[in-house]
């Protein structure tokens, strides 16, 4: 998350938070989804998260958010 300035919290669920963020270099505004590693490990959700990332990267539809990238700390 070092490449982004977190602007504000957009929403919060059981396993994640979504922030409005701005990329430092490009100034692009994005929705940044933050998922707790402890929650992922506790519920053994690694495979589900990997599938979500793969699907999001291939799906292009005007009503769905575009996945520009992902990272892990």
PDB file of N, CA, C and O in Angstrom:
ATOM      1  N   UNK A   1       0.828  -1.192   0.000  1.00  0.00           N
ATOM      2  CA  UNK A   1       0.000   0.000   0.000  1.00  0.00           C
ATOM      3  C   UNK A   1       0.868   1.249   0.000  1.00  0.00           C
ATOM      4  O   UNK A   1       0.373   2.362   0.177  1.00  0.00           O
ATOM      5  N   UNK A   2       2.162   1.054  -0.200  1.00  0.00           N
ATOM      6  CA  UNK A   2       3.084   2.186  -0.187  1.00  0.00           C
ATOM      7  C   UNK A   2       2.916   3.091  -1.401  1.00  0.00           C
ATOM      8  O   UNK A   2       3.361   4.238  -1.383  1.00  0.00           O
ATOM      9  N   UNK A   3       2.281   2.588  -2.451  1.00  0.00           N
ATOM     10  CA  UNK A   3       2.093   3.380  -3.669  1.00  0.00           C
ATOM     11  C   UNK A   3       0.826   4.219  -3.646  1.00  0.00           C
ATOM     12  O   UNK A   3       0.559   4.974  -4.580  1.00  0.00           O
ATOM     13  N   UNK A   4       0.041   4.086  -2.574  1.00  0.00           N
ATOM     14  CA  UNK A   4      -1.264   4.744  -2.522  1.00  0.00           C
ATOM     15  C   UNK A   4      -1.429   5.612  -1.287  1.00  0.00           C
ATOM     16  O   UNK A   4      -0.927   5.298  -0.207  1.00  0.00           O
ATOM     17  N   UNK A   5      -2.143   6.704  -1.475  1.00  0.00           N
ATOM     18  CA  UNK A   5      -2.579   7.521  -0.343  1.00  0.00           C
ATOM     19  C   UNK A   5      -4.028   7.129  -0.073  1.00  0.00           C
ATOM     20  O   UNK A   5      -4.884   7.244  -0.951  1.00  0.00           O
ATOM     21  N   UNK A   6      -4.295   6.671   1.132  1.00  0.00           N
ATOM     22  CA  UNK A   6      -5.656   6.301   1.511  1.00  0.00           C
ATOM     23  C   UNK A   6      -6.427   7.590   1.787  1.00  0.00           C
ATOM     24  O   UNK A   6      -6.021   8.396   2.625  1.00  0.00           O
ATOM     25  N   UNK A   7      -7.537   7.779   1.080  1.00  0.00           N
ATOM     26  CA  UNK A   7      -8.323   9.008   1.217  1.00  0.00           C
ATOM     27  C   UNK A   7      -9.443   8.854   2.250  1.00  0.00           C
ATOM     28  O   UNK A   7      -9.594   9.685   3.146  1.00  0.00           O
ATOM     29  N   UNK A   8     -10.225   7.779   2.112  1.00  0.00           N
ATOM     30  CA  UNK A   8     -11.302   7.548   3.081  1.00  0.00           C
ATOM     31  C   UNK A   8     -11.817   6.121   2.974  1.00  0.00           C
ATOM     32  O   UNK A   8     -11.618   5.446   1.964  1.00  0.00           O
ATOM     33  N   UNK A   9     -12.472   5.681   4.020  1.00  0.00           N
ATOM     34  CA  UNK A   9     -13.094   4.365   4.053  1.00  0.00           C
ATOM     35  C   UNK A   9     -14.420   4.436   3.303  1.00  0.00           C
ATOM     36  O   UNK A   9     -15.261   5.286   3.597  1.00  0.00           O
ATOM     37  N   UNK A  10     -14.604   3.538   2.329  1.00  0.00           N
ATOM     38  CA  UNK A  10     -15.849   3.494   1.560  1.00  0.00           C
ATOM     39  C   UNK A  10     -16.837   2.482   2.125  1.00  0.00           C
ATOM     40  O   UNK A  10     -18.049   2.681   2.053  1.00  0.00           O
ATOM     41  N   UNK A  11     -16.316   1.403   2.685  1.00  0.00           N
ATOM     42  CA  UNK A  11     -17.194   0.374   3.211  1.00  0.00           C
ATOM     43  C   UNK A  11     -16.412  -0.664   3.987  1.00  0.00           C
ATOM     44  O   UNK A  11     -15.191  -0.769   3.876  1.00  0.00           O
ATOM     45  N   UNK A  12     -17.149  -1.428   4.774  1.00  0.00           N
ATOM     46  CA  UNK A  12     -16.524  -2.407   5.654  1.00  0.00           C
ATOM     47  C   UNK A  12     -17.439  -3.615   5.754  1.00  0.00           C
ATOM     48  O   UNK A  12     -18.651  -3.474   5.917  1.00  0.00           O
ATOM     49  N   UNK A  13     -16.851  -4.815   5.654  1.00  0.00           N
ATOM     50  CA  UNK A  13     -17.609  -6.046   5.793  1.00  0.00           C
ATOM     51  C   UNK A  13     -16.963  -6.943   6.817  1.00  0.00           C
ATOM     52  O   UNK A  13     -16.080  -6.513   7.560  1.00  0.00           O
ATOM     53  N   UNK A  14     -17.395  -8.188   6.861  1.00  0.00           N
ATOM     54  CA  UNK A  14     -16.884  -9.139   7.845  1.00  0.00           C
ATOM     55  C   UNK A  14     -15.407  -9.452   7.626  1.00  0.00           C
ATOM     56  O   UNK A  14     -14.664  -9.652   8.587  1.00  0.00           O
ATOM     57  N   UNK A  15     -14.982  -9.495   6.370  1.00  0.00           N
ATOM     58  CA  UNK A  15     -13.607  -9.920   6.090  1.00  0.00           C
ATOM     59  C   UNK A  15     -12.734  -8.859   5.437  1.00  0.00           C
ATOM     60  O   UNK A  15     -11.534  -9.073   5.266  1.00  0.00           O
ATOM     61  N   UNK A  16     -13.306  -7.731   5.073  1.00  0.00           N
ATOM     62  CA  UNK A  16     -12.498  -6.748   4.357  1.00  0.00           C
ATOM     63  C   UNK A  16     -13.010  -5.324   4.544  1.00  0.00           C
ATOM     64  O   UNK A  16     -14.109  -5.087   5.047  1.00  0.00           O
ATOM     65  N   UNK A  17     -12.168  -4.389   4.119  1.00  0.00           N
ATOM     66  CA  UNK A  17     -12.514  -2.969   4.076  1.00  0.00           C
ATOM     67  C   UNK A  17     -12.216  -2.485   2.666  1.00  0.00           C
ATOM     68  O   UNK A  17     -11.305  -2.994   2.013  1.00  0.00           O
ATOM     69  N   UNK A  18     -12.975  -1.512   2.198  1.00  0.00           N
ATOM     70  CA  UNK A  18     -12.712  -0.909   0.898  1.00  0.00           C
ATOM     71  C   UNK A  18     -12.452   0.576   1.120  1.00  0.00           C
ATOM     72  O   UNK A  18     -13.250   1.282   1.737  1.00  0.00           O
ATOM     73  N   UNK A  19     -11.318   1.028   0.600  1.00  0.00           N
ATOM     74  CA  UNK A  19     -10.903   2.420   0.767  1.00  0.00           C
ATOM     75  C   UNK A  19     -10.875   3.124  -0.592  1.00  0.00           C
ATOM     76  O   UNK A  19     -10.592   2.505  -1.618  1.00  0.00           O
ATOM     77  N   UNK A  20     -11.170   4.407  -0.582  1.00  0.00           N
ATOM     78  CA  UNK A  20     -10.874   5.256  -1.727  1.00  0.00           C
ATOM     79  C   UNK A  20      -9.409   5.626  -1.570  1.00  0.00           C
ATOM     80  O   UNK A  20      -8.996   6.108  -0.516  1.00  0.00           O
ATOM     81  N   UNK A  21      -8.623   5.402  -2.618  1.00  0.00           N
ATOM     82  CA  UNK A  21      -7.194   5.682  -2.544  1.00  0.00           C
ATOM     83  C   UNK A  21      -6.736   6.346  -3.834  1.00  0.00           C
ATOM     84  O   UNK A  21      -7.380   6.235  -4.877  1.00  0.00           O
ATOM     85  N   UNK A  22      -5.600   7.043  -3.734  1.00  0.00           N
ATOM     86  CA  UNK A  22      -5.035   7.691  -4.914  1.00  0.00           C
ATOM     87  C   UNK A  22      -3.599   7.216  -5.094  1.00  0.00           C
ATOM     88  O   UNK A  22      -2.797   7.244  -4.160  1.00  0.00           O
ATOM     89  N   UNK A  23      -3.289   6.777  -6.318  1.00  0.00           N
ATOM     90  CA  UNK A  23      -1.932   6.334  -6.626  1.00  0.00           C
ATOM     91  C   UNK A  23      -1.025   7.562  -6.637  1.00  0.00           C
ATOM     92  O   UNK A  23      -1.340   8.568  -7.274  1.00  0.00           O
ATOM     93  N   UNK A  24       0.095   7.476  -5.935  1.00  0.00           N
ATOM     94  CA  UNK A  24       0.987   8.638  -5.814  1.00  0.00           C
ATOM     95  C   UNK A  24       1.518   9.119  -7.159  1.00  0.00           C
ATOM     96  O   UNK A  24       1.537  10.324  -7.410  1.00  0.00           O
ATOM     97  N   UNK A  25       1.945   8.222  -8.019  1.00  0.00           N
ATOM     98  CA  UNK A  25       2.573   8.632  -9.284  1.00  0.00           C
ATOM     99  C   UNK A  25       1.571   9.066 -10.344  1.00  0.00           C
ATOM    100  O   UNK A  25       1.755  10.099 -10.986  1.00  0.00           O
ATOM    101  N   UNK A  26       0.504   8.280 -10.532  1.00  0.00           N
ATOM    102  CA  UNK A  26      -0.442   8.553 -11.624  1.00  0.00           C
ATOM    103  C   UNK A  26      -1.612   9.439 -11.198  1.00  0.00           C
ATOM    104  O   UNK A  26      -2.328   9.976 -12.043  1.00  0.00           O
ATOM    105  N   UNK A  27      -1.802   9.589  -9.899  1.00  0.00           N
ATOM    106  CA  UNK A  27      -2.934  10.355  -9.330  1.00  0.00           C
ATOM    107  C   UNK A  27      -4.279   9.699  -9.610  1.00  0.00           C
ATOM    108  O   UNK A  27      -5.324  10.313  -9.390  1.00  0.00           O
ATOM    109  N   UNK A  28      -4.266   8.464 -10.090  1.00  0.00           N
ATOM    110  CA  UNK A  28      -5.502   7.732 -10.387  1.00  0.00           C
ATOM    111  C   UNK A  28      -6.224   7.381  -9.091  1.00  0.00           C
ATOM    112  O   UNK A  28      -5.610   6.891  -8.144  1.00  0.00           O
ATOM    113  N   UNK A  29      -7.526   7.634  -9.055  1.00  0.00           N
ATOM    114  CA  UNK A  29      -8.352   7.252  -7.912  1.00  0.00           C
ATOM    115  C   UNK A  29      -8.808   5.816  -8.101  1.00  0.00           C
ATOM    116  O   UNK A  29      -9.249   5.433  -9.185  1.00  0.00           O
ATOM    117  N   UNK A  30      -8.701   5.021  -7.040  1.00  0.00           N
ATOM    118  CA  UNK A  30      -9.065   3.613  -7.095  1.00  0.00           C
ATOM    119  C   UNK A  30      -9.817   3.212  -5.830  1.00  0.00           C
ATOM    120  O   UNK A  30      -9.746   3.886  -4.803  1.00  0.00           O
ATOM    121  N   UNK A  31     -10.530   2.109  -5.932  1.00  0.00           N
ATOM    122  CA  UNK A  31     -11.092   1.464  -4.748  1.00  0.00           C
ATOM    123  C   UNK A  31     -10.101   0.380  -4.355  1.00  0.00           C
ATOM    124  O   UNK A  31      -9.787  -0.499  -5.158  1.00  0.00           O
ATOM    125  N   UNK A  32      -9.620   0.439  -3.150  1.00  0.00           N
ATOM    126  CA  UNK A  32      -8.600  -0.485  -2.670  1.00  0.00           C
ATOM    127  C   UNK A  32      -9.231  -1.405  -1.639  1.00  0.00           C
ATOM    128  O   UNK A  32      -9.683  -0.952  -0.587  1.00  0.00           O
ATOM    129  N   UNK A  33      -9.262  -2.702  -1.942  1.00  0.00           N
ATOM    130  CA  UNK A  33      -9.855  -3.686  -1.037  1.00  0.00           C
ATOM    131  C   UNK A  33      -8.770  -4.256  -0.132  1.00  0.00           C
ATOM    132  O   UNK A  33      -7.768  -4.784  -0.614  1.00  0.00           O
ATOM    133  N   UNK A  34      -8.966  -4.150   1.160  1.00  0.00           N
ATOM    134  CA  UNK A  34      -8.013  -4.653   2.153  1.00  0.00           C
ATOM    135  C   UNK A  34      -8.641  -5.836   2.876  1.00  0.00           C
ATOM    136  O   UNK A  34      -9.695  -5.707   3.499  1.00  0.00           O
ATOM    137  N   UNK A  35      -7.985  -6.989   2.790  1.00  0.00           N
ATOM    138  CA  UNK A  35      -8.499  -8.206   3.420  1.00  0.00           C
ATOM    139  C   UNK A  35      -7.528  -8.632   4.512  1.00  0.00           C
ATOM    140  O   UNK A  35      -6.321  -8.704   4.279  1.00  0.00           O
ATOM    141  N   UNK A  36      -8.042  -8.908   5.683  1.00  0.00           N
ATOM    142  CA  UNK A  36      -7.222  -9.320   6.817  1.00  0.00           C
ATOM    143  C   UNK A  36      -6.580 -10.680   6.561  1.00  0.00           C
ATOM    144  O   UNK A  36      -7.273 -11.659   6.284  1.00  0.00           O
ATOM    145  N   UNK A  37      -5.234 -10.738   6.656  1.00  0.00           N
ATOM    146  CA  UNK A  37      -4.532 -12.016   6.477  1.00  0.00           C
ATOM    147  C   UNK A  37      -4.933 -13.019   7.548  1.00  0.00           C
ATOM    148  O   UNK A  37      -5.068 -14.210   7.269  1.00  0.00           O
ATOM    149  N   UNK A  38      -5.121 -12.541   8.768  1.00  0.00           N
ATOM    150  CA  UNK A  38      -5.515 -13.431   9.859  1.00  0.00           C
ATOM    151  C   UNK A  38      -6.855 -14.090   9.540  1.00  0.00           C
ATOM    152  O   UNK A  38      -7.031 -15.286   9.775  1.00  0.00           O
ATOM    153  N   UNK A  39      -7.794 -13.318   9.008  1.00  0.00           N
ATOM    154  CA  UNK A  39      -9.111 -13.837   8.643  1.00  0.00           C
ATOM    155  C   UNK A  39      -8.990 -14.862   7.520  1.00  0.00           C
ATOM    156  O   UNK A  39      -9.628 -15.914   7.563  1.00  0.00           O
ATOM    157  N   UNK A  40      -8.172 -14.553   6.515  1.00  0.00           N
ATOM    158  CA  UNK A  40      -7.964 -15.476   5.391  1.00  0.00           C
ATOM    159  C   UNK A  40      -7.377 -16.785   5.895  1.00  0.00           C
ATOM    160  O   UNK A  40      -7.843 -17.861   5.520  1.00  0.00           O
ATOM    161  N   UNK A  41      -6.359 -16.700   6.742  1.00  0.00           N
ATOM    162  CA  UNK A  41      -5.712 -17.904   7.267  1.00  0.00           C
ATOM    163  C   UNK A  41      -6.634 -18.698   8.182  1.00  0.00           C
ATOM    164  O   UNK A  41      -6.667 -19.927   8.128  1.00  0.00           O
ATOM    165  N   UNK A  42      -7.376 -17.994   9.015  1.00  0.00           N
ATOM    166  CA  UNK A  42      -8.281 -18.649   9.970  1.00  0.00           C
ATOM    167  C   UNK A  42      -9.343 -19.475   9.256  1.00  0.00           C
ATOM    168  O   UNK A  42      -9.657 -20.591   9.671  1.00  0.00           O
ATOM    169  N   UNK A  43      -9.894 -18.921   8.182  1.00  0.00           N
ATOM    170  CA  UNK A  43     -10.964 -19.613   7.454  1.00  0.00           C
ATOM    171  C   UNK A  43     -10.452 -20.387   6.238  1.00  0.00           C
ATOM    172  O   UNK A  43     -11.235 -20.918   5.450  1.00  0.00           O
ATOM    173  N   UNK A  44      -9.126 -20.439   6.099  1.00  0.00           N
ATOM    174  CA  UNK A  44      -8.507 -21.165   4.986  1.00  0.00           C
ATOM    175  C   UNK A  44      -9.079 -20.713   3.638  1.00  0.00           C
ATOM    176  O   UNK A  44      -9.523 -21.527   2.828  1.00  0.00           O
ATOM    177  N   UNK A  45      -9.055 -19.403   3.422  1.00  0.00           N
ATOM    178  CA  UNK A  45      -9.649 -18.789   2.240  1.00  0.00           C
ATOM    179  C   UNK A  45      -8.639 -18.470   1.140  1.00  0.00           C
ATOM    180  O   UNK A  45      -8.984 -17.779   0.181  1.00  0.00           O
ATOM    181  N   UNK A  46      -7.403 -18.954   1.252  1.00  0.00           N
ATOM    182  CA  UNK A  46      -6.372 -18.602   0.277  1.00  0.00           C
ATOM    183  C   UNK A  46      -6.801 -18.959  -1.151  1.00  0.00           C
ATOM    184  O   UNK A  46      -6.636 -18.161  -2.074  1.00  0.00           O
ATOM    185  N   UNK A  47      -7.345 -20.150  -1.318  1.00  0.00           N
ATOM    186  CA  UNK A  47      -7.751 -20.596  -2.653  1.00  0.00           C
ATOM    187  C   UNK A  47      -8.890 -19.733  -3.203  1.00  0.00           C
ATOM    188  O   UNK A  47      -8.895 -19.399  -4.388  1.00  0.00           O
ATOM    189  N   UNK A  48      -9.844 -19.376  -2.360  1.00  0.00           N
ATOM    190  CA  UNK A  48     -10.962 -18.543  -2.791  1.00  0.00           C
ATOM    191  C   UNK A  48     -10.476 -17.162  -3.237  1.00  0.00           C
ATOM    192  O   UNK A  48     -10.934 -16.635  -4.251  1.00  0.00           O
ATOM    193  N   UNK A  49      -9.547 -16.581  -2.476  1.00  0.00           N
ATOM    194  CA  UNK A  49      -9.014 -15.266  -2.820  1.00  0.00           C
ATOM    195  C   UNK A  49      -8.244 -15.343  -4.138  1.00  0.00           C
ATOM    196  O   UNK A  49      -8.365 -14.453  -4.980  1.00  0.00           O
ATOM    197  N   UNK A  50      -7.459 -16.397  -4.317  1.00  0.00           N
ATOM    198  CA  UNK A  50      -6.709 -16.580  -5.566  1.00  0.00           C
ATOM    199  C   UNK A  50      -7.656 -16.686  -6.749  1.00  0.00           C
ATOM    200  O   UNK A  50      -7.404 -16.096  -7.800  1.00  0.00           O
ATOM    201  N   UNK A  51      -8.754 -17.439  -6.588  1.00  0.00           N
ATOM    202  CA  UNK A  51      -9.761 -17.560  -7.659  1.00  0.00           C
ATOM    203  C   UNK A  51     -10.399 -16.207  -7.963  1.00  0.00           C
ATOM    204  O   UNK A  51     -10.601 -15.861  -9.127  1.00  0.00           O
ATOM    205  N   UNK A  52     -10.716 -15.441  -6.919  1.00  0.00           N
ATOM    206  CA  UNK A  52     -11.331 -14.124  -7.105  1.00  0.00           C
ATOM    207  C   UNK A  52     -10.399 -13.214  -7.908  1.00  0.00           C
ATOM    208  O   UNK A  52     -10.847 -12.505  -8.809  1.00  0.00           O
ATOM    209  N   UNK A  53      -9.112 -13.234  -7.585  1.00  0.00           N
ATOM    210  CA  UNK A  53      -8.136 -12.402  -8.304  1.00  0.00           C
ATOM    211  C   UNK A  53      -8.062 -12.825  -9.774  1.00  0.00           C
ATOM    212  O   UNK A  53      -8.069 -11.971 -10.661  1.00  0.00           O
ATOM    213  N   UNK A  54      -7.992 -14.122 -10.037  1.00  0.00           N
ATOM    214  CA  UNK A  54      -7.916 -14.611 -11.421  1.00  0.00           C
ATOM    215  C   UNK A  54      -9.162 -14.227 -12.208  1.00  0.00           C
ATOM    216  O   UNK A  54      -9.056 -13.739 -13.333  1.00  0.00           O
ATOM    217  N   UNK A  55     -10.337 -14.440 -11.631  1.00  0.00           N
ATOM    218  CA  UNK A  55     -11.582 -14.104 -12.322  1.00  0.00           C
ATOM    219  C   UNK A  55     -11.686 -12.607 -12.592  1.00  0.00           C
ATOM    220  O   UNK A  55     -12.051 -12.197 -13.693  1.00  0.00           O
ATOM    221  N   UNK A  56     -11.368 -11.795 -11.596  1.00  0.00           N
ATOM    222  CA  UNK A  56     -11.450 -10.340 -11.741  1.00  0.00           C
ATOM    223  C   UNK A  56     -10.519  -9.843 -12.839  1.00  0.00           C
ATOM    224  O   UNK A  56     -10.840  -8.872 -13.525  1.00  0.00           O
ATOM    225  N   UNK A  57      -9.382 -10.487 -13.015  1.00  0.00           N
ATOM    226  CA  UNK A  57      -8.425 -10.016 -14.016  1.00  0.00           C
ATOM    227  C   UNK A  57      -8.869 -10.324 -15.442  1.00  0.00           C
ATOM    228  O   UNK A  57      -8.412  -9.669 -16.378  1.00  0.00           O
ATOM    229  N   UNK A  58      -9.755 -11.313 -15.628  1.00  0.00           N
ATOM    230  CA  UNK A  58     -10.222 -11.680 -16.965  1.00  0.00           C
ATOM    231  C   UNK A  58     -11.584 -11.097 -17.317  1.00  0.00           C
ATOM    232  O   UNK A  58     -11.920 -11.009 -18.498  1.00  0.00           O
ATOM    233  N   UNK A  59     -12.368 -10.701 -16.336  1.00  0.00           N
ATOM    234  CA  UNK A  59     -13.721 -10.206 -16.582  1.00  0.00           C
ATOM    235  C   UNK A  59     -13.672  -8.706 -16.881  1.00  0.00           C
ATOM    236  O   UNK A  59     -13.088  -7.925 -16.130  1.00  0.00           O
ATOM    237  N   UNK A  60     -14.290  -8.328 -17.982  1.00  0.00           N
ATOM    238  CA  UNK A  60     -14.375  -6.916 -18.352  1.00  0.00           C
ATOM    239  C   UNK A  60     -15.833  -6.599 -18.659  1.00  0.00           C
ATOM    240  O   UNK A  60     -16.376  -7.039 -19.673  1.00  0.00           O
ATOM    241  N   UNK A  61     -16.453  -5.840 -17.780  1.00  0.00           N
ATOM    242  CA  UNK A  61     -17.863  -5.481 -17.937  1.00  0.00           C
ATOM    243  C   UNK A  61     -18.062  -4.101 -17.342  1.00  0.00           C
ATOM    244  O   UNK A  61     -17.446  -3.773 -16.327  1.00  0.00           O
ATOM    245  N   UNK A  62     -18.899  -3.297 -17.945  1.00  0.00           N
ATOM    246  CA  UNK A  62     -19.084  -1.913 -17.488  1.00  0.00           C
ATOM    247  C   UNK A  62     -19.667  -1.810 -16.082  1.00  0.00           C
ATOM    248  O   UNK A  62     -19.508  -0.777 -15.433  1.00  0.00           O
ATOM    249  N   UNK A  63     -20.334  -2.847 -15.598  1.00  0.00           N
ATOM    250  CA  UNK A  63     -20.930  -2.809 -14.260  1.00  0.00           C
ATOM    251  C   UNK A  63     -20.051  -3.450 -13.185  1.00  0.00           C
ATOM    252  O   UNK A  63     -20.451  -3.531 -12.024  1.00  0.00           O
ATOM    253  N   UNK A  64     -18.862  -3.902 -13.565  1.00  0.00           N
ATOM    254  CA  UNK A  64     -17.952  -4.533 -12.608  1.00  0.00           C
ATOM    255  C   UNK A  64     -16.668  -3.734 -12.498  1.00  0.00           C
ATOM    256  O   UNK A  64     -16.190  -3.162 -13.478  1.00  0.00           O
ATOM    257  N   UNK A  65     -16.119  -3.703 -11.301  1.00  0.00           N
ATOM    258  CA  UNK A  65     -14.856  -2.996 -11.089  1.00  0.00           C
ATOM    259  C   UNK A  65     -13.730  -3.710 -11.824  1.00  0.00           C
ATOM    260  O   UNK A  65     -13.682  -4.939 -11.865  1.00  0.00           O
ATOM    261  N   UNK A  66     -12.828  -2.929 -12.401  1.00  0.00           N
ATOM    262  CA  UNK A  66     -11.673  -3.498 -13.107  1.00  0.00           C
ATOM    263  C   UNK A  66     -10.543  -3.715 -12.110  1.00  0.00           C
ATOM    264  O   UNK A  66     -10.253  -2.849 -11.284  1.00  0.00           O
ATOM    265  N   UNK A  67      -9.912  -4.873 -12.196  1.00  0.00           N
ATOM    266  CA  UNK A  67      -8.770  -5.191 -11.344  1.00  0.00           C
ATOM    267  C   UNK A  67      -7.507  -4.708 -12.046  1.00  0.00           C
ATOM    268  O   UNK A  67      -7.173  -5.187 -13.130  1.00  0.00           O
ATOM    269  N   UNK A  68      -6.800  -3.755 -11.425  1.00  0.00           N
ATOM    270  CA  UNK A  68      -5.561  -3.236 -12.000  1.00  0.00           C
ATOM    271  C   UNK A  68      -4.342  -3.942 -11.432  1.00  0.00           C
ATOM    272  O   UNK A  68      -3.281  -3.938 -12.057  1.00  0.00           O
ATOM    273  N   UNK A  69      -4.475  -4.542 -10.270  1.00  0.00           N
ATOM    274  CA  UNK A  69      -3.345  -5.235  -9.667  1.00  0.00           C
ATOM    275  C   UNK A  69      -3.701  -5.694  -8.277  1.00  0.00           C
ATOM    276  O   UNK A  69      -4.794  -5.437  -7.772  1.00  0.00           O
ATOM    277  N   UNK A  70      -2.748  -6.385  -7.665  1.00  0.00           N
ATOM    278  CA  UNK A  70      -2.932  -6.840  -6.304  1.00  0.00           C
ATOM    279  C   UNK A  70      -1.557  -6.972  -5.661  1.00  0.00           C
ATOM    280  O   UNK A  70      -0.545  -7.040  -6.358  1.00  0.00           O
ATOM    281  N   UNK A  71      -1.523  -7.006  -4.350  1.00  0.00           N
ATOM    282  CA  UNK A  71      -0.264  -7.144  -3.631  1.00  0.00           C
ATOM    283  C   UNK A  71      -0.529  -7.712  -2.256  1.00  0.00           C
ATOM    284  O   UNK A  71      -1.655  -7.685  -1.759  1.00  0.00           O
ATOM    285  N   UNK A  72       0.502  -8.216  -1.662  1.00  0.00           N
ATOM    286  CA  UNK A  72       0.431  -8.789  -0.316  1.00  0.00           C
ATOM    287  C   UNK A  72       1.599  -8.262   0.493  1.00  0.00           C
ATOM    288  O   UNK A  72       2.694  -8.063  -0.033  1.00  0.00           O
ATOM    289  N   UNK A  73       1.357  -8.037   1.774  1.00  0.00           N
ATOM    290  CA  UNK A  73       2.472  -7.552   2.604  1.00  0.00           C
ATOM    291  C   UNK A  73       3.191  -8.661   3.301  1.00  0.00           C
ATOM    292  O   UNK A  73       4.149  -8.412   4.033  1.00  0.00           O
TER     293      UNK A  73
END
